[in-house]
Amino acid sequence: MFISPAYAQTADGGTTAVIMQLLPLILIFAVFYFLLIRPQQKKMKEHRALLGQLKRNDKVITAGGIVGTISKVRDDSDEIEVEIAPGVRVTVVRGTIASVVKPPEPANDTKA
């Protein structure tokens, strides 16, 4: 008597409402893809290429911070022999090479 009956409302725009709810999630995923995922994949691809081009007498830095010169590269193995001091050679895993140090180019200070 004092309680009014509750009736269900009809759905007016079902498909547009669902799209409007999913739109922020899609936009967030797109932003994450272009700002985080894609650059990381590109960096990993460049690092794999760098590891594939290692050769003898390259100066390298390991992930642990050890600087040395490659003395032996084994193609059939994932290990590389690095000389860290005269007469001191260590074997490191290829994946722990962080970067290859390029020798500095001589300055071109010739005056006319």
Biopython code that builds the backbone (N, CA, C, O; Angstrom):
import numpy as np
from Bio.PDB.StructureBuilder import StructureBuilder

atoms = [
    (1, "MET", "N", (0.802, -1.167, 0.000)),
    (1, "MET", "CA", (0.000, 0.000, 0.000)),
    (1, "MET", "C", (0.863, 1.254, 0.000)),
    (1, "MET", "O", (0.616, 2.160, -0.796)),
    (2, "PHE", "N", (1.882, 1.335, 0.882)),
    (2, "PHE", "CA", (2.762, 2.491, 0.877)),
    (2, "PHE", "C", (3.992, 2.306, -0.008)),
    (2, "PHE", "O", (4.718, 3.264, -0.273)),
    (3, "ILE", "N", (4.220, 1.110, -0.452)),
    (3, "ILE", "CA", (5.390, 0.816, -1.272)),
    (3, "ILE", "C", (4.968, 0.794, -2.736)),
    (3, "ILE", "O", (4.057, 0.064, -3.124)),
    (4, "SER", "N", (5.648, 1.608, -3.543)),
    (4, "SER", "CA", (5.303, 1.632, -4.960)),
    (4, "SER", "C", (6.073, 0.528, -5.678)),
    (4, "SER", "O", (7.211, 0.247, -5.301)),
    (5, "PRO", "N", (5.515, -0.087, -6.664)),
    (5, "PRO", "CA", (6.205, -1.156, -7.386)),
    (5, "PRO", "C", (7.354, -0.583, -8.225)),
    (5, "PRO", "O", (7.249, 0.518, -8.764)),
    (6, "ALA", "N", (8.467, -1.356, -8.329)),
    (6, "ALA", "CA", (9.632, -0.951, -9.124)),
    (6, "ALA", "C", (9.596, -1.707, -10.436)),
    (6, "ALA", "O", (9.405, -2.923, -10.459)),
    (7, "TYR", "N", (9.778, -0.996, -11.506)),
    (7, "TYR", "CA", (9.751, -1.599, -12.820)),
    (7, "TYR", "C", (11.135, -1.468, -13.461)),
    (7, "TYR", "O", (11.842, -0.489, -13.225)),
    (8, "ALA", "N", (11.509, -2.438, -14.256)),
    (8, "ALA", "CA", (12.796, -2.404, -14.959)),
    (8, "ALA", "C", (12.729, -1.395, -16.091)),
    (8, "ALA", "O", (11.703, -1.235, -16.752)),
    (9, "GLN", "N", (13.854, -0.720, -16.295)),
    (9, "GLN", "CA", (13.905, 0.255, -17.375)),
    (9, "GLN", "C", (14.321, -0.434, -18.667)),
    (9, "GLN", "O", (15.008, -1.455, -18.653)),
    (10, "THR", "N", (13.904, 0.129, -19.748)),
    (10, "THR", "CA", (14.266, -0.429, -21.045)),
    (10, "THR", "C", (15.648, 0.082, -21.440)),
    (10, "THR", "O", (16.020, 1.205, -21.101)),
    (11, "ALA", "N", (16.401, -0.740, -22.152)),
    (11, "ALA", "CA", (17.726, -0.359, -22.627)),
    (11, "ALA", "C", (17.575, 0.428, -23.912)),
    (11, "ALA", "O", (17.082, -0.093, -24.913)),
    (12, "ASP", "N", (18.001, 1.680, -23.887)),
    (12, "ASP", "CA", (17.831, 2.527, -25.060)),
    (12, "ASP", "C", (18.963, 2.319, -26.075)),
    (12, "ASP", "O", (18.705, 1.952, -27.221)),
    (13, "GLY", "N", (20.206, 2.551, -25.661)),
    (13, "GLY", "CA", (21.332, 2.462, -26.586)),
    (13, "GLY", "C", (22.319, 1.411, -26.102)),
    (13, "GLY", "O", (23.359, 1.775, -25.553)),
    (14, "GLY", "N", (22.048, 0.159, -26.276)),
    (14, "GLY", "CA", (22.871, -0.912, -25.740)),
    (14, "GLY", "C", (24.270, -0.965, -26.326)),
    (14, "GLY", "O", (25.239, -1.095, -25.577)),
    (15, "THR", "N", (24.403, -0.869, -27.630)),
    (15, "THR", "CA", (25.721, -1.022, -28.249)),
    (15, "THR", "C", (26.597, 0.204, -28.013)),
    (15, "THR", "O", (27.797, 0.063, -27.780)),
    (16, "THR", "N", (26.026, 1.393, -28.068)),
    (16, "THR", "CA", (26.835, 2.590, -27.840)),
    (16, "THR", "C", (27.269, 2.695, -26.385)),
    (16, "THR", "O", (28.344, 3.222, -26.100)),
    (17, "ALA", "N", (26.469, 2.211, -25.480)),
    (17, "ALA", "CA", (26.843, 2.251, -24.067)),
    (17, "ALA", "C", (28.020, 1.309, -23.801)),
    (17, "ALA", "O", (28.918, 1.642, -23.028)),
    (18, "VAL", "N", (28.015, 0.150, -24.431)),
    (18, "VAL", "CA", (29.113, -0.800, -24.253)),
    (18, "VAL", "C", (30.398, -0.237, -24.853)),
    (18, "VAL", "O", (31.467, -0.360, -24.256)),
    (19, "ILE", "N", (30.302, 0.370, -26.011)),
    (19, "ILE", "CA", (31.482, 0.956, -26.660)),
    (19, "ILE", "C", (32.043, 2.097, -25.820)),
    (19, "ILE", "O", (33.260, 2.228, -25.687)),
    (20, "MET", "N", (31.181, 2.909, -25.263)),
    (20, "MET", "CA", (31.633, 4.024, -24.438)),
    (20, "MET", "C", (32.293, 3.537, -23.152)),
    (20, "MET", "O", (33.173, 4.215, -22.622)),
    (21, "GLN", "N", (31.888, 2.377, -22.641)),
    (21, "GLN", "CA", (32.525, 1.827, -21.449)),
    (21, "GLN", "C", (33.874, 1.200, -21.780)),
    (21, "GLN", "O", (34.787, 1.249, -20.956)),
    (22, "LEU", "N", (34.022, 0.616, -22.961)),
    (22, "LEU", "CA", (35.272, -0.027, -23.341)),
    (22, "LEU", "C", (36.292, 0.937, -23.938)),
    (22, "LEU", "O", (37.483, 0.629, -23.983)),
    (23, "LEU", "N", (35.841, 2.081, -24.388)),
    (23, "LEU", "CA", (36.734, 3.047, -25.033)),
    (23, "LEU", "C", (37.909, 3.477, -24.148)),
    (23, "LEU", "O", (39.035, 3.509, -24.645)),
    (24, "PRO", "N", (37.715, 3.807, -22.872)),
    (24, "PRO", "CA", (38.881, 4.177, -22.041)),
    (24, "PRO", "C", (39.891, 3.044, -21.901)),
    (24, "PRO", "O", (41.096, 3.296, -21.897)),
    (25, "LEU", "N", (39.431, 1.816, -21.787)),
    (25, "LEU", "CA", (40.348, 0.681, -21.686)),
    (25, "LEU", "C", (41.162, 0.502, -22.960)),
    (25, "LEU", "O", (42.359, 0.220, -22.902)),
    (26, "ILE", "N", (40.522, 0.663, -24.097)),
    (26, "ILE", "CA", (41.211, 0.550, -25.380)),
    (26, "ILE", "C", (42.251, 1.665, -25.522)),
    (26, "ILE", "O", (43.363, 1.416, -25.989)),
    (27, "LEU", "N", (41.904, 2.870, -25.129)),
    (27, "LEU", "CA", (42.844, 3.989, -25.209)),
    (27, "LEU", "C", (44.036, 3.784, -24.271)),
    (27, "LEU", "O", (45.168, 4.089, -24.646)),
    (28, "ILE", "N", (43.803, 3.276, -23.067)),
    (28, "ILE", "CA", (44.891, 3.009, -22.126)),
    (28, "ILE", "C", (45.824, 1.952, -22.702)),
    (28, "ILE", "O", (47.043, 2.101, -22.621)),
    (29, "PHE", "N", (45.279, 0.894, -23.279)),
    (29, "PHE", "CA", (46.116, -0.147, -23.875)),
    (29, "PHE", "C", (46.942, 0.418, -25.029)),
    (29, "PHE", "O", (48.119, 0.084, -25.164)),
    (30, "ALA", "N", (46.347, 1.260, -25.855)),
    (30, "ALA", "CA", (47.080, 1.852, -26.978)),
    (30, "ALA", "C", (48.240, 2.717, -26.477)),
    (30, "ALA", "O", (49.340, 2.666, -27.028)),
    (31, "VAL", "N", (47.993, 3.500, -25.444)),
    (31, "VAL", "CA", (49.057, 4.340, -24.882)),
    (31, "VAL", "C", (50.174, 3.471, -24.322)),
    (31, "VAL", "O", (51.347, 3.752, -24.567)),
    (32, "PHE", "N", (49.839, 2.419, -23.574)),
    (32, "PHE", "CA", (50.854, 1.522, -23.039)),
    (32, "PHE", "C", (51.638, 0.845, -24.155)),
    (32, "PHE", "O", (52.852, 0.673, -24.036)),
    (33, "TYR", "N", (50.976, 0.462, -25.223)),
    (33, "TYR", "CA", (51.665, -0.205, -26.323)),
    (33, "TYR", "C", (52.697, 0.714, -26.957)),
    (33, "TYR", "O", (53.846, 0.318, -27.155)),
    (34, "PHE", "N", (52.295, 1.937, -27.276)),
    (34, "PHE", "CA", (53.198, 2.831, -27.993)),
    (34, "PHE", "C", (54.261, 3.469, -27.097)),
    (34, "PHE", "O", (55.321, 3.849, -27.594)),
    (35, "LEU", "N", (54.010, 3.596, -25.800)),
    (35, "LEU", "CA", (54.986, 4.223, -24.920)),
    (35, "LEU", "C", (55.865, 3.227, -24.171)),
    (35, "LEU", "O", (56.977, 3.579, -23.778)),
    (36, "LEU", "N", (55.403, 1.998, -23.961)),
    (36, "LEU", "CA", (56.169, 1.041, -23.172)),
    (36, "LEU", "C", (56.543, -0.226, -23.933)),
    (36, "LEU", "O", (57.722, -0.574, -24.001)),
    (37, "ILE", "N", (55.584, -0.905, -24.493)),
    (37, "ILE", "CA", (55.816, -2.227, -25.070)),
    (37, "ILE", "C", (56.643, -2.140, -26.347)),
    (37, "ILE", "O", (57.644, -2.845, -26.478)),
    (38, "ARG", "N", (56.254, -1.306, -27.271)),
    (38, "ARG", "CA", (56.937, -1.215, -28.566)),
    (38, "ARG", "C", (58.397, -0.763, -28.445)),
    (38, "ARG", "O", (59.262, -1.377, -29.069)),
    (39, "PRO", "N", (58.711, 0.289, -27.666)),
    (39, "PRO", "CA", (60.125, 0.659, -27.525)),
    (39, "PRO", "C", (60.967, -0.433, -26.852)),
    (39, "PRO", "O", (62.134, -0.618, -27.200)),
    (40, "GLN", "N", (60.384, -1.150, -25.898)),
    (40, "GLN", "CA", (61.125, -2.220, -25.238)),
    (40, "GLN", "C", (61.428, -3.357, -26.205)),
    (40, "GLN", "O", (62.524, -3.917, -26.170)),
    (41, "GLN", "N", (60.488, -3.702, -27.057)),
    (41, "GLN", "CA", (60.725, -4.742, -28.056)),
    (41, "GLN", "C", (61.803, -4.310, -29.043)),
    (41, "GLN", "O", (62.620, -5.130, -29.461)),
    (42, "LYS", "N", (61.815, -3.049, -29.415)),
    (42, "LYS", "CA", (62.831, -2.536, -30.338)),
    (42, "LYS", "C", (64.212, -2.595, -29.689)),
    (42, "LYS", "O", (65.188, -2.971, -30.336)),
    (43, "LYS", "N", (64.294, -2.224, -28.407)),
    (43, "LYS", "CA", (65.566, -2.265, -27.689)),
    (43, "LYS", "C", (66.071, -3.698, -27.554)),
    (43, "LYS", "O", (67.271, -3.937, -27.693)),
    (44, "MET", "N", (65.193, -4.646, -27.289)),
    (44, "MET", "CA", (65.592, -6.048, -27.187)),
    (44, "MET", "C", (66.101, -6.570, -28.528)),
    (44, "MET", "O", (67.064, -7.335, -28.568)),
    (45, "LYS", "N", (65.468, -6.168, -29.617)),
    (45, "LYS", "CA", (65.895, -6.595, -30.949)),
    (45, "LYS", "C", (67.287, -6.047, -31.269)),
    (45, "LYS", "O", (68.112, -6.764, -31.834)),
    (46, "GLU", "N", (67.556, -4.801, -30.919)),
    (46, "GLU", "CA", (68.874, -4.207, -31.145)),
    (46, "GLU", "C", (69.940, -4.903, -30.297)),
    (46, "GLU", "O", (71.063, -5.101, -30.762)),
    (47, "HIS", "N", (69.603, -5.275, -29.058)),
    (47, "HIS", "CA", (70.556, -5.948, -28.187)),
    (47, "HIS", "C", (70.893, -7.341, -28.717)),
    (47, "HIS", "O", (72.049, -7.763, -28.665)),
    (48, "ARG", "N", (69.884, -8.058, -29.228)),
    (48, "ARG", "CA", (70.142, -9.371, -29.831)),
    (48, "ARG", "C", (71.056, -9.247, -31.043)),
    (48, "ARG", "O", (71.936, -10.083, -31.245)),
    (49, "ALA", "N", (70.855, -8.212, -31.847)),
    (49, "ALA", "CA", (71.716, -7.991, -33.008)),
    (49, "ALA", "C", (73.137, -7.653, -32.563)),
    (49, "ALA", "O", (74.099, -8.107, -33.183)),
    (50, "LEU", "N", (73.281, -6.867, -31.502)),
    (50, "LEU", "CA", (74.590, -6.525, -30.975)),
    (50, "LEU", "C", (75.325, -7.773, -30.497)),
    (50, "LEU", "O", (76.522, -7.924, -30.746)),
    (51, "LEU", "N", (74.614, -8.669, -29.813)),
    (51, "LEU", "CA", (75.238, -9.899, -29.324)),
    (51, "LEU", "C", (75.637, -10.822, -30.472)),
    (51, "LEU", "O", (76.606, -11.572, -30.352)),
    (52, "GLY", "N", (74.916, -10.778, -31.562)),
    (52, "GLY", "CA", (75.249, -11.610, -32.711)),
    (52, "GLY", "C", (76.461, -11.113, -33.482)),
    (52, "GLY", "O", (77.079, -11.886, -34.215)),
    (53, "GLN", "N", (76.814, -9.839, -33.334)),
    (53, "GLN", "CA", (77.924, -9.250, -34.080)),
    (53, "GLN", "C", (79.215, -9.169, -33.265)),
    (53, "GLN", "O", (80.176, -8.539, -33.709)),
    (54, "LEU", "N", (79.261, -9.787, -32.089)),
    (54, "LEU", "CA", (80.470, -9.730, -31.273)),
    (54, "LEU", "C", (81.612, -10.453, -31.969)),
    (54, "LEU", "O", (81.415, -11.512, -32.564)),
    (55, "LYS", "N", (82.808, -9.875, -31.891)),
    (55, "LYS", "CA", (83.983, -10.488, -32.510)),
    (55, "LYS", "C", (85.191, -10.257, -31.612)),
    (55, "LYS", "O", (85.125, -9.514, -30.633)),
    (56, "ARG", "N", (86.267, -10.894, -31.958)),
    (56, "ARG", "CA", (87.497, -10.798, -31.185)),
    (56, "ARG", "C", (88.014, -9.356, -31.182)),
    (56, "ARG", "O", (87.866, -8.635, -32.168)),
    (57, "ASN", "N", (88.614, -8.948, -30.076)),
    (57, "ASN", "CA", (89.194, -7.618, -29.845)),
    (57, "ASN", "C", (88.163, -6.509, -29.666)),
    (57, "ASN", "O", (88.531, -5.334, -29.651)),
    (58, "ASP", "N", (86.883, -6.850, -29.530)),
    (58, "ASP", "CA", (85.885, -5.840, -29.178)),
    (58, "ASP", "C", (85.996, -5.557, -27.690)),
    (58, "ASP", "O", (86.163, -6.479, -26.892)),
    (59, "LYS", "N", (85.905, -4.304, -27.315)),
    (59, "LYS", "CA", (85.908, -3.930, -25.905)),
    (59, "LYS", "C", (84.452, -3.894, -25.444)),
    (59, "LYS", "O", (83.622, -3.197, -26.028)),
    (60, "VAL", "N", (84.151, -4.657, -24.383)),
    (60, "VAL", "CA", (82.770, -4.808, -23.942)),
    (60, "VAL", "C", (82.631, -4.474, -22.463)),
    (60, "VAL", "O", (83.603, -4.484, -21.708)),
    (61, "ILE", "N", (81.398, -4.181, -22.073)),
    (61, "ILE", "CA", (81.035, -3.986, -20.675)),
    (61, "ILE", "C", (79.967, -5.020, -20.352)),
    (61, "ILE", "O", (78.961, -5.123, -21.055)),
    (62, "THR", "N", (80.185, -5.782, -19.290)),
    (62, "THR", "CA", (79.200, -6.786, -18.895)),
    (62, "THR", "C", (78.118, -6.131, -18.044)),
    (62, "THR", "O", (78.244, -4.978, -17.632)),
    (63, "ALA", "N", (77.061, -6.881, -17.791)),
    (63, "ALA", "CA", (75.970, -6.371, -16.966)),
    (63, "ALA", "C", (76.433, -6.130, -15.532)),
    (63, "ALA", "O", (75.834, -5.326, -14.818)),
    (64, "GLY", "N", (77.492, -6.817, -15.104)),
    (64, "GLY", "CA", (78.039, -6.612, -13.769)),
    (64, "GLY", "C", (78.998, -5.454, -13.681)),
    (64, "GLY", "O", (79.468, -5.133, -12.590)),
    (65, "GLY", "N", (79.305, -4.813, -14.795)),
    (65, "GLY", "CA", (80.174, -3.651, -14.800)),
    (65, "GLY", "C", (81.623, -3.957, -15.098)),
    (65, "GLY", "O", (82.470, -3.073, -14.969)),
    (66, "ILE", "N", (81.939, -5.176, -15.492)),
    (66, "ILE", "CA", (83.310, -5.539, -15.817)),
    (66, "ILE", "C", (83.616, -5.106, -17.246)),
    (66, "ILE", "O", (82.865, -5.405, -18.175)),
    (67, "VAL", "N", (84.732, -4.394, -17.407)),
    (67, "VAL", "CA", (85.156, -3.940, -18.724)),
    (67, "VAL", "C", (86.308, -4.834, -19.166)),
    (67, "VAL", "O", (87.251, -5.063, -18.409)),
    (68, "GLY", "N", (86.226, -5.334, -20.388)),
    (68, "GLY", "CA", (87.277, -6.199, -20.886)),
    (68, "GLY", "C", (87.267, -6.276, -22.395)),
    (68, "GLY", "O", (86.420, -5.687, -23.067)),
    (69, "THR", "N", (88.236, -7.022, -22.915)),
    (69, "THR", "CA", (88.373, -7.209, -24.356)),
    (69, "THR", "C", (88.096, -8.669, -24.684)),
    (69, "THR", "O", (88.592, -9.568, -24.005)),
    (70, "ILE", "N", (87.307, -8.901, -25.719)),
    (70, "ILE", "CA", (86.977, -10.267, -26.102)),
    (70, "ILE", "C", (88.226, -10.930, -26.685)),
    (70, "ILE", "O", (88.852, -10.408, -27.608)),
    (71, "SER", "N", (88.572, -12.092, -26.124)),
    (71, "SER", "CA", (89.732, -12.817, -26.642)),
    (71, "SER", "C", (89.326, -14.056, -27.428)),
    (71, "SER", "O", (90.088, -14.524, -28.275)),
    (72, "LYS", "N", (88.150, -14.589, -27.165)),
    (72, "LYS", "CA", (87.706, -15.767, -27.899)),
    (72, "LYS", "C", (86.178, -15.792, -27.951)),
    (72, "LYS", "O", (85.504, -15.637, -26.933)),
    (73, "VAL", "N", (85.651, -15.989, -29.156)),
    (73, "VAL", "CA", (84.209, -16.116, -29.349)),
    (73, "VAL", "C", (83.928, -17.529, -29.826)),
    (73, "VAL", "O", (84.485, -17.984, -30.826)),
    (74, "ARG", "N", (83.075, -18.203, -29.115)),
    (74, "ARG", "CA", (82.695, -19.560, -29.500)),
    (74, "ARG", "C", (81.327, -19.498, -30.165)),
    (74, "ARG", "O", (80.334, -19.140, -29.531)),
    (75, "ASP", "N", (81.280, -19.849, -31.444)),
    (75, "ASP", "CA", (80.019, -19.786, -32.177)),
    (75, "ASP", "C", (79.052, -20.892, -31.765)),
    (75, "ASP", "O", (77.837, -20.691, -31.779)),
    (76, "ASP", "N", (79.584, -22.065, -31.396)),
    (76, "ASP", "CA", (78.722, -23.182, -31.051)),
    (76, "ASP", "C", (78.206, -23.104, -29.614)),
    (76, "ASP", "O", (77.331, -23.879, -29.227)),
    (77, "SER", "N", (78.738, -22.183, -28.831)),
    (77, "SER", "CA", (78.374, -22.064, -27.425)),
    (77, "SER", "C", (77.841, -20.667, -27.146)),
    (77, "SER", "O", (77.941, -19.766, -27.978)),
    (78, "ASP", "N", (77.274, -20.510, -25.955)),
    (78, "ASP", "CA", (76.748, -19.216, -25.539)),
    (78, "ASP", "C", (77.755, -18.496, -24.642)),
    (78, "ASP", "O", (77.404, -17.532, -23.961)),
    (79, "GLU", "N", (79.003, -18.963, -24.642)),
    (79, "GLU", "CA", (80.029, -18.396, -23.783)),
    (79, "GLU", "C", (81.073, -17.638, -24.595)),
    (79, "GLU", "O", (81.379, -17.994, -25.733)),
    (80, "ILE", "N", (81.611, -16.585, -23.983)),
    (80, "ILE", "CA", (82.641, -15.755, -24.597)),
    (80, "ILE", "C", (83.765, -15.595, -23.590)),
    (80, "ILE", "O", (83.521, -15.432, -22.394)),
    (81, "GLU", "N", (84.992, -15.642, -24.074)),
    (81, "GLU", "CA", (86.133, -15.438, -23.194)),
    (81, "GLU", "C", (86.558, -13.982, -23.274)),
    (81, "GLU", "O", (86.818, -13.458, -24.357)),
    (82, "VAL", "N", (86.628, -13.327, -22.103)),
    (82, "VAL", "CA", (86.936, -11.905, -22.028)),
    (82, "VAL", "C", (88.190, -11.714, -21.181)),
    (82, "VAL", "O", (88.308, -12.277, -20.092)),
    (83, "GLU", "N", (89.122, -10.917, -21.692)),
    (83, "GLU", "CA", (90.336, -10.596, -20.933)),
    (83, "GLU", "C", (90.092, -9.292, -20.189)),
    (83, "GLU", "O", (89.902, -8.241, -20.800)),
    (84, "ILE", "N", (90.099, -9.374, -18.846)),
    (84, "ILE", "CA", (89.790, -8.196, -18.040)),
    (84, "ILE", "C", (91.042, -7.483, -17.548)),
    (84, "ILE", "O", (90.976, -6.327, -17.131)),
    (85, "ALA", "N", (92.180, -8.167, -17.595)),
    (85, "ALA", "CA", (93.483, -7.591, -17.250)),
    (85, "ALA", "C", (94.528, -8.388, -18.017)),
    (85, "ALA", "O", (94.221, -9.481, -18.494)),
    (86, "PRO", "N", (95.735, -7.892, -18.153)),
    (86, "PRO", "CA", (96.751, -8.657, -18.885)),
    (86, "PRO", "C", (96.961, -10.040, -18.250)),
    (86, "PRO", "O", (97.387, -10.146, -17.100)),
    (87, "GLY", "N", (96.660, -11.077, -19.002)),
    (87, "GLY", "CA", (96.824, -12.440, -18.537)),
    (87, "GLY", "C", (95.665, -12.982, -17.721)),
    (87, "GLY", "O", (95.711, -14.138, -17.300)),
    (88, "VAL", "N", (94.625, -12.191, -17.481)),
    (88, "VAL", "CA", (93.465, -12.634, -16.708)),
    (88, "VAL", "C", (92.267, -12.749, -17.649)),
    (88, "VAL", "O", (91.750, -11.750, -18.150)),
    (89, "ARG", "N", (91.845, -13.981, -17.872)),
    (89, "ARG", "CA", (90.716, -14.222, -18.781)),
    (89, "ARG", "C", (89.589, -14.889, -18.017)),
    (89, "ARG", "O", (89.812, -15.798, -17.218)),
    (90, "VAL", "N", (88.387, -14.427, -18.272)),
    (90, "VAL", "CA", (87.199, -15.018, -17.657)),
    (90, "VAL", "C", (86.232, -15.399, -18.766)),
    (90, "VAL", "O", (86.226, -14.806, -19.845)),
    (91, "THR", "N", (85.423, -16.392, -18.475)),
    (91, "THR", "CA", (84.393, -16.813, -19.418)),
    (91, "THR", "C", (83.061, -16.239, -18.961)),
    (91, "THR", "O", (82.653, -16.436, -17.817)),
    (92, "VAL", "N", (82.393, -15.539, -19.848)),
    (92, "VAL", "CA", (81.097, -14.947, -19.524)),
    (92, "VAL", "C", (80.049, -15.451, -20.507)),
    (92, "VAL", "O", (80.366, -15.866, -21.622)),
    (93, "VAL", "N", (78.818, -15.407, -20.077)),
    (93, "VAL", "CA", (77.699, -15.784, -20.938)),
    (93, "VAL", "C", (77.412, -14.616, -21.875)),
    (93, "VAL", "O", (77.458, -13.456, -21.466)),
    (94, "ARG", "N", (77.120, -14.926, -23.110)),
    (94, "ARG", "CA", (76.906, -13.906, -24.140)),
    (94, "ARG", "C", (75.797, -12.925, -23.750)),
    (94, "ARG", "O", (75.889, -11.740, -24.069)),
    (95, "GLY", "N", (74.775, -13.389, -23.080)),
    (95, "GLY", "CA", (73.651, -12.528, -22.710)),
    (95, "GLY", "C", (73.988, -11.490, -21.659)),
    (95, "GLY", "O", (73.244, -10.523, -21.492)),
    (96, "THR", "N", (75.100, -11.668, -20.939)),
    (96, "THR", "CA", (75.470, -10.689, -19.912)),
    (96, "THR", "C", (76.272, -9.522, -20.464)),
    (96, "THR", "O", (76.649, -8.626, -19.710)),
    (97, "ILE", "N", (76.537, -9.514, -21.754)),
    (97, "ILE", "CA", (77.227, -8.376, -22.363)),
    (97, "ILE", "C", (76.207, -7.243, -22.492)),
    (97, "ILE", "O", (75.207, -7.373, -23.198)),
    (98, "ALA", "N", (76.471, -6.143, -21.809)),
    (98, "ALA", "CA", (75.535, -5.020, -21.816)),
    (98, "ALA", "C", (75.760, -4.112, -23.025)),
    (98, "ALA", "O", (74.802, -3.684, -23.669)),
    (99, "SER", "N", (77.029, -3.819, -23.334)),
    (99, "SER", "CA", (77.292, -2.927, -24.462)),
    (99, "SER", "C", (78.703, -3.144, -24.983)),
    (99, "SER", "O", (79.559, -3.725, -24.316)),
    (100, "VAL", "N", (78.912, -2.659, -26.189)),
    (100, "VAL", "CA", (80.225, -2.692, -26.826)),
    (100, "VAL", "C", (80.735, -1.266, -26.842)),
    (100, "VAL", "O", (80.042, -0.351, -27.288)),
    (101, "VAL", "N", (81.967, -1.081, -26.347)),
    (101, "VAL", "CA", (82.559, 0.252, -26.279)),
    (101, "VAL", "C", (83.277, 0.525, -27.595)),
    (101, "VAL", "O", (84.175, -0.216, -27.993)),
    (102, "LYS", "N", (82.876, 1.582, -28.251)),
    (102, "LYS", "CA", (83.511, 1.980, -29.509)),
    (102, "LYS", "C", (84.725, 2.843, -29.197)),
    (102, "LYS", "O", (84.656, 3.694, -28.311)),
    (103, "PRO", "N", (85.834, 2.644, -29.903)),
    (103, "PRO", "CA", (86.993, 3.521, -29.668)),
    (103, "PRO", "C", (86.665, 4.943, -30.115)),
    (103, "PRO", "O", (85.973, 5.133, -31.115)),
    (104, "PRO", "N", (87.156, 5.938, -29.385)),
    (104, "PRO", "CA", (86.852, 7.324, -29.780)),
    (104, "PRO", "C", (87.509, 7.661, -31.106)),
    (104, "PRO", "O", (88.645, 7.273, -31.380)),
    (105, "GLU", "N", (86.770, 8.390, -31.916)),
    (105, "GLU", "CA", (87.308, 8.797, -33.211)),
    (105, "GLU", "C", (88.238, 9.987, -33.020)),
    (105, "GLU", "O", (87.965, 10.853, -32.188)),
    (106, "PRO", "N", (89.337, 10.045, -33.780)),
    (106, "PRO", "CA", (90.248, 11.183, -33.632)),
    (106, "PRO", "C", (89.585, 12.474, -34.085)),
    (106, "PRO", "O", (88.819, 12.499, -35.048)),
    (107, "ALA", "N", (89.896, 13.532, -33.373)),
    (107, "ALA", "CA", (89.324, 14.834, -33.708)),
    (107, "ALA", "C", (89.947, 15.355, -35.010)),
    (107, "ALA", "O", (91.146, 15.211, -35.246)),
    (108, "ASN", "N", (89.122, 15.947, -35.820)),
    (108, "ASN", "CA", (89.578, 16.495, -37.090)),
    (108, "ASN", "C", (89.794, 18.007, -36.924)),
    (108, "ASN", "O", (88.940, 18.811, -37.298)),
    (109, "ASP", "N", (90.954, 18.377, -36.355)),
    (109, "ASP", "CA", (91.240, 19.782, -36.061)),
    (109, "ASP", "C", (92.221, 20.405, -37.050)),
    (109, "ASP", "O", (93.010, 21.272, -36.673)),
    (110, "THR", "N", (92.182, 19.988, -38.270)),
    (110, "THR", "CA", (93.100, 20.557, -39.256)),
    (110, "THR", "C", (92.626, 21.950, -39.646)),
    (110, "THR", "O", (91.445, 22.172, -39.912)),
    (111, "LYS", "N", (93.585, 22.895, -39.673)),
    (111, "LYS", "CA", (93.253, 24.264, -40.043)),
    (111, "LYS", "C", (93.688, 24.522, -41.473)),
    (111, "LYS", "O", (94.721, 24.020, -41.916)),
    (112, "ALA", "N", (92.923, 25.283, -42.171)),
    (112, "ALA", "CA", (93.223, 25.584, -43.577)),
    (112, "ALA", "C", (94.264, 26.647, -43.721)),
    (112, "ALA", "O", (94.625, 27.011, -44.841)),
]
sb = StructureBuilder()
sb.init_structure("model")
sb.init_model(0)
sb.init_chain("A")
sb.init_seg("    ")
for serial, (resi, resn, name, xyz) in enumerate(atoms, 1):
    if name == "N":
        sb.init_residue(resn, " ", resi, " ")
    sb.init_atom(name, np.array(xyz, "f"), 0.0, 1.0, " ", f" {name:<3s}", serial, name[0])
structure = sb.get_structure()
